[in-house]
Amino acid sequence: MKKQTEADPNKIYWDESELKAALSKKHLAKRFYINAKNELVFSFNDYEVAPGYMGSVSFVIPTSLIQNDLKKTTYLK
């Protein structure tokens, strides 16, 4: 989120204190999927993490960032 905001001033996300509820582990468990390229993606509905004009937002998490935390690498590439 921070990288996107720095790269594009039209992208705005809620500040860290407001994101805590949206980014809780329980909530994130319902917001992820593995895409067709076998990448982990987190997806949020309108207004959950950003203003409504941004619509639904998704973030692809590079496997290299989470490689050491994975129990299995079967599903991610």
Chimera marker file (.cmm) of the C-alpha trace (Angstrom):
<marker_set name="trace">
<marker id="1" x="0.000" y="0.000" z="0.000" r="1" g="1" b="0" radius="0.5"/>
<marker id="2" x="2.784" y="2.401" z="0.900" r="1" g="1" b="0" radius="0.5"/>
<marker id="3" x="4.625" y="1.719" z="-2.363" r="1" g="1" b="0" radius="0.5"/>
<marker id="4" x="1.483" y="2.296" z="-4.405" r="1" g="1" b="0" radius="0.5"/>
<marker id="5" x="0.710" y="5.540" z="-2.594" r="1" g="1" b="0" radius="0.5"/>
<marker id="6" x="4.249" y="6.807" z="-3.144" r="1" g="1" b="0" radius="0.5"/>
<marker id="7" x="4.115" y="5.910" z="-6.847" r="1" g="1" b="0" radius="0.5"/>
<marker id="8" x="0.634" y="7.327" z="-7.509" r="1" g="1" b="0" radius="0.5"/>
<marker id="9" x="-0.794" y="10.219" z="-5.445" r="1" g="1" b="0" radius="0.5"/>
<marker id="10" x="-4.310" y="9.285" z="-6.636" r="1" g="1" b="0" radius="0.5"/>
<marker id="11" x="-4.133" y="6.073" z="-4.619" r="1" g="1" b="0" radius="0.5"/>
<marker id="12" x="-5.051" y="6.583" z="-0.997" r="1" g="1" b="0" radius="0.5"/>
<marker id="13" x="-5.347" y="3.940" z="1.706" r="1" g="1" b="0" radius="0.5"/>
<marker id="14" x="-6.615" y="4.276" z="5.255" r="1" g="1" b="0" radius="0.5"/>
<marker id="15" x="-3.946" y="5.024" z="7.820" r="1" g="1" b="0" radius="0.5"/>
<marker id="16" x="-2.404" y="2.261" z="9.893" r="1" g="1" b="0" radius="0.5"/>
<marker id="17" x="-4.695" y="2.631" z="12.900" r="1" g="1" b="0" radius="0.5"/>
<marker id="18" x="-7.807" y="2.349" z="10.704" r="1" g="1" b="0" radius="0.5"/>
<marker id="19" x="-6.430" y="-0.687" z="8.901" r="1" g="1" b="0" radius="0.5"/>
<marker id="20" x="-5.948" y="-2.793" z="12.025" r="1" g="1" b="0" radius="0.5"/>
<marker id="21" x="-9.474" y="-4.227" z="11.926" r="1" g="1" b="0" radius="0.5"/>
<marker id="22" x="-9.394" y="-4.825" z="8.176" r="1" g="1" b="0" radius="0.5"/>
<marker id="23" x="-6.005" y="-6.483" z="8.359" r="1" g="1" b="0" radius="0.5"/>
<marker id="24" x="-6.555" y="-8.724" z="11.374" r="1" g="1" b="0" radius="0.5"/>
<marker id="25" x="-5.525" y="-12.345" z="10.840" r="1" g="1" b="0" radius="0.5"/>
<marker id="26" x="-9.135" y="-13.492" z="11.119" r="1" g="1" b="0" radius="0.5"/>
<marker id="27" x="-10.233" y="-11.037" z="8.435" r="1" g="1" b="0" radius="0.5"/>
<marker id="28" x="-7.303" y="-11.787" z="6.111" r="1" g="1" b="0" radius="0.5"/>
<marker id="29" x="-8.102" y="-15.486" z="6.227" r="1" g="1" b="0" radius="0.5"/>
<marker id="30" x="-11.281" y="-14.657" z="4.293" r="1" g="1" b="0" radius="0.5"/>
<marker id="31" x="-9.579" y="-12.304" z="1.834" r="1" g="1" b="0" radius="0.5"/>
<marker id="32" x="-6.944" y="-14.337" z="0.043" r="1" g="1" b="0" radius="0.5"/>
<marker id="33" x="-6.764" y="-16.636" z="-2.950" r="1" g="1" b="0" radius="0.5"/>
<marker id="34" x="-4.187" y="-18.197" z="-5.259" r="1" g="1" b="0" radius="0.5"/>
<marker id="35" x="-4.410" y="-16.726" z="-8.755" r="1" g="1" b="0" radius="0.5"/>
<marker id="36" x="-3.881" y="-18.490" z="-12.116" r="1" g="1" b="0" radius="0.5"/>
<marker id="37" x="-0.140" y="-17.725" z="-11.890" r="1" g="1" b="0" radius="0.5"/>
<marker id="38" x="0.038" y="-19.487" z="-8.485" r="1" g="1" b="0" radius="0.5"/>
<marker id="39" x="0.603" y="-16.216" z="-6.623" r="1" g="1" b="0" radius="0.5"/>
<marker id="40" x="-0.909" y="-15.267" z="-3.276" r="1" g="1" b="0" radius="0.5"/>
<marker id="41" x="-3.412" y="-12.417" z="-3.621" r="1" g="1" b="0" radius="0.5"/>
<marker id="42" x="-5.225" y="-10.448" z="-0.916" r="1" g="1" b="0" radius="0.5"/>
<marker id="43" x="-8.433" y="-8.766" z="-2.038" r="1" g="1" b="0" radius="0.5"/>
<marker id="44" x="-10.589" y="-6.162" z="-0.295" r="1" g="1" b="0" radius="0.5"/>
<marker id="45" x="-14.075" y="-4.850" z="-1.021" r="1" g="1" b="0" radius="0.5"/>
<marker id="46" x="-14.921" y="-1.197" z="-1.654" r="1" g="1" b="0" radius="0.5"/>
<marker id="47" x="-14.292" y="1.041" z="1.379" r="1" g="1" b="0" radius="0.5"/>
<marker id="48" x="-12.483" y="-1.631" z="3.437" r="1" g="1" b="0" radius="0.5"/>
<marker id="49" x="-8.966" y="-0.281" z="3.045" r="1" g="1" b="0" radius="0.5"/>
<marker id="50" x="-9.392" y="2.683" z="0.700" r="1" g="1" b="0" radius="0.5"/>
<marker id="51" x="-11.904" y="5.305" z="-0.440" r="1" g="1" b="0" radius="0.5"/>
<marker id="52" x="-14.782" y="4.039" z="-2.571" r="1" g="1" b="0" radius="0.5"/>
<marker id="53" x="-13.523" y="5.675" z="-5.779" r="1" g="1" b="0" radius="0.5"/>
<marker id="54" x="-10.686" y="3.117" z="-5.813" r="1" g="1" b="0" radius="0.5"/>
<marker id="55" x="-13.191" y="0.240" z="-5.893" r="1" g="1" b="0" radius="0.5"/>
<marker id="56" x="-12.095" y="-3.224" z="-4.838" r="1" g="1" b="0" radius="0.5"/>
<marker id="57" x="-8.344" y="-3.461" z="-4.384" r="1" g="1" b="0" radius="0.5"/>
<marker id="58" x="-6.077" y="-6.486" z="-4.603" r="1" g="1" b="0" radius="0.5"/>
<marker id="59" x="-2.442" y="-7.019" z="-3.759" r="1" g="1" b="0" radius="0.5"/>
<marker id="60" x="-0.226" y="-9.751" z="-5.176" r="1" g="1" b="0" radius="0.5"/>
<marker id="61" x="2.253" y="-10.854" z="-2.520" r="1" g="1" b="0" radius="0.5"/>
<marker id="62" x="5.595" y="-11.868" z="-4.035" r="1" g="1" b="0" radius="0.5"/>
<marker id="63" x="6.348" y="-15.460" z="-3.069" r="1" g="1" b="0" radius="0.5"/>
<marker id="64" x="9.940" y="-14.455" z="-2.350" r="1" g="1" b="0" radius="0.5"/>
<marker id="65" x="8.694" y="-12.315" z="0.564" r="1" g="1" b="0" radius="0.5"/>
<marker id="66" x="6.892" y="-15.176" z="2.271" r="1" g="1" b="0" radius="0.5"/>
<marker id="67" x="8.984" y="-18.162" z="1.149" r="1" g="1" b="0" radius="0.5"/>
<marker id="68" x="10.506" y="-18.759" z="4.602" r="1" g="1" b="0" radius="0.5"/>
<marker id="69" x="7.083" y="-18.701" z="6.281" r="1" g="1" b="0" radius="0.5"/>
<marker id="70" x="5.454" y="-21.286" z="4.027" r="1" g="1" b="0" radius="0.5"/>
<marker id="71" x="4.903" y="-24.804" z="5.356" r="1" g="1" b="0" radius="0.5"/>
<marker id="72" x="4.662" y="-26.097" z="1.789" r="1" g="1" b="0" radius="0.5"/>
<marker id="73" x="5.507" y="-24.513" z="-1.524" r="1" g="1" b="0" radius="0.5"/>
<marker id="74" x="3.117" y="-26.753" z="-3.459" r="1" g="1" b="0" radius="0.5"/>
<marker id="75" x="0.621" y="-24.041" z="-4.353" r="1" g="1" b="0" radius="0.5"/>
<marker id="76" x="2.764" y="-20.929" z="-4.817" r="1" g="1" b="0" radius="0.5"/>
<marker id="77" x="5.381" y="-20.184" z="-7.446" r="1" g="1" b="0" radius="0.5"/>
<link id1="1" id2="2" r="1" g="1" b="0" radius="0.2"/>
<link id1="2" id2="3" r="1" g="1" b="0" radius="0.2"/>
<link id1="3" id2="4" r="1" g="1" b="0" radius="0.2"/>
<link id1="4" id2="5" r="1" g="1" b="0" radius="0.2"/>
<link id1="5" id2="6" r="1" g="1" b="0" radius="0.2"/>
<link id1="6" id2="7" r="1" g="1" b="0" radius="0.2"/>
<link id1="7" id2="8" r="1" g="1" b="0" radius="0.2"/>
<link id1="8" id2="9" r="1" g="1" b="0" radius="0.2"/>
<link id1="9" id2="10" r="1" g="1" b="0" radius="0.2"/>
<link id1="10" id2="11" r="1" g="1" b="0" radius="0.2"/>
<link id1="11" id2="12" r="1" g="1" b="0" radius="0.2"/>
<link id1="12" id2="13" r="1" g="1" b="0" radius="0.2"/>
<link id1="13" id2="14" r="1" g="1" b="0" radius="0.2"/>
<link id1="14" id2="15" r="1" g="1" b="0" radius="0.2"/>
<link id1="15" id2="16" r="1" g="1" b="0" radius="0.2"/>
<link id1="16" id2="17" r="1" g="1" b="0" radius="0.2"/>
<link id1="17" id2="18" r="1" g="1" b="0" radius="0.2"/>
<link id1="18" id2="19" r="1" g="1" b="0" radius="0.2"/>
<link id1="19" id2="20" r="1" g="1" b="0" radius="0.2"/>
<link id1="20" id2="21" r="1" g="1" b="0" radius="0.2"/>
<link id1="21" id2="22" r="1" g="1" b="0" radius="0.2"/>
<link id1="22" id2="23" r="1" g="1" b="0" radius="0.2"/>
<link id1="23" id2="24" r="1" g="1" b="0" radius="0.2"/>
<link id1="24" id2="25" r="1" g="1" b="0" radius="0.2"/>
<link id1="25" id2="26" r="1" g="1" b="0" radius="0.2"/>
<link id1="26" id2="27" r="1" g="1" b="0" radius="0.2"/>
<link id1="27" id2="28" r="1" g="1" b="0" radius="0.2"/>
<link id1="28" id2="29" r="1" g="1" b="0" radius="0.2"/>
<link id1="29" id2="30" r="1" g="1" b="0" radius="0.2"/>
<link id1="30" id2="31" r="1" g="1" b="0" radius="0.2"/>
<link id1="31" id2="32" r="1" g="1" b="0" radius="0.2"/>
<link id1="32" id2="33" r="1" g="1" b="0" radius="0.2"/>
<link id1="33" id2="34" r="1" g="1" b="0" radius="0.2"/>
<link id1="34" id2="35" r="1" g="1" b="0" radius="0.2"/>
<link id1="35" id2="36" r="1" g="1" b="0" radius="0.2"/>
<link id1="36" id2="37" r="1" g="1" b="0" radius="0.2"/>
<link id1="37" id2="38" r="1" g="1" b="0" radius="0.2"/>
<link id1="38" id2="39" r="1" g="1" b="0" radius="0.2"/>
<link id1="39" id2="40" r="1" g="1" b="0" radius="0.2"/>
<link id1="40" id2="41" r="1" g="1" b="0" radius="0.2"/>
<link id1="41" id2="42" r="1" g="1" b="0" radius="0.2"/>
<link id1="42" id2="43" r="1" g="1" b="0" radius="0.2"/>
<link id1="43" id2="44" r="1" g="1" b="0" radius="0.2"/>
<link id1="44" id2="45" r="1" g="1" b="0" radius="0.2"/>
<link id1="45" id2="46" r="1" g="1" b="0" radius="0.2"/>
<link id1="46" id2="47" r="1" g="1" b="0" radius="0.2"/>
<link id1="47" id2="48" r="1" g="1" b="0" radius="0.2"/>
<link id1="48" id2="49" r="1" g="1" b="0" radius="0.2"/>
<link id1="49" id2="50" r="1" g="1" b="0" radius="0.2"/>
<link id1="50" id2="51" r="1" g="1" b="0" radius="0.2"/>
<link id1="51" id2="52" r="1" g="1" b="0" radius="0.2"/>
<link id1="52" id2="53" r="1" g="1" b="0" radius="0.2"/>
<link id1="53" id2="54" r="1" g="1" b="0" radius="0.2"/>
<link id1="54" id2="55" r="1" g="1" b="0" radius="0.2"/>
<link id1="55" id2="56" r="1" g="1" b="0" radius="0.2"/>
<link id1="56" id2="57" r="1" g="1" b="0" radius="0.2"/>
<link id1="57" id2="58" r="1" g="1" b="0" radius="0.2"/>
<link id1="58" id2="59" r="1" g="1" b="0" radius="0.2"/>
<link id1="59" id2="60" r="1" g="1" b="0" radius="0.2"/>
<link id1="60" id2="61" r="1" g="1" b="0" radius="0.2"/>
<link id1="61" id2="62" r="1" g="1" b="0" radius="0.2"/>
<link id1="62" id2="63" r="1" g="1" b="0" radius="0.2"/>
<link id1="63" id2="64" r="1" g="1" b="0" radius="0.2"/>
<link id1="64" id2="65" r="1" g="1" b="0" radius="0.2"/>
<link id1="65" id2="66" r="1" g="1" b="0" radius="0.2"/>
<link id1="66" id2="67" r="1" g="1" b="0" radius="0.2"/>
<link id1="67" id2="68" r="1" g="1" b="0" radius="0.2"/>
<link id1="68" id2="69" r="1" g="1" b="0" radius="0.2"/>
<link id1="69" id2="70" r="1" g="1" b="0" radius="0.2"/>
<link id1="70" id2="71" r="1" g="1" b="0" radius="0.2"/>
<link id1="71" id2="72" r="1" g="1" b="0" radius="0.2"/>
<link id1="72" id2="73" r="1" g="1" b="0" radius="0.2"/>
<link id1="73" id2="74" r="1" g="1" b="0" radius="0.2"/>
<link id1="74" id2="75" r="1" g="1" b="0" radius="0.2"/>
<link id1="75" id2="76" r="1" g="1" b="0" radius="0.2"/>
<link id1="76" id2="77" r="1" g="1" b="0" radius="0.2"/>
</marker_set>
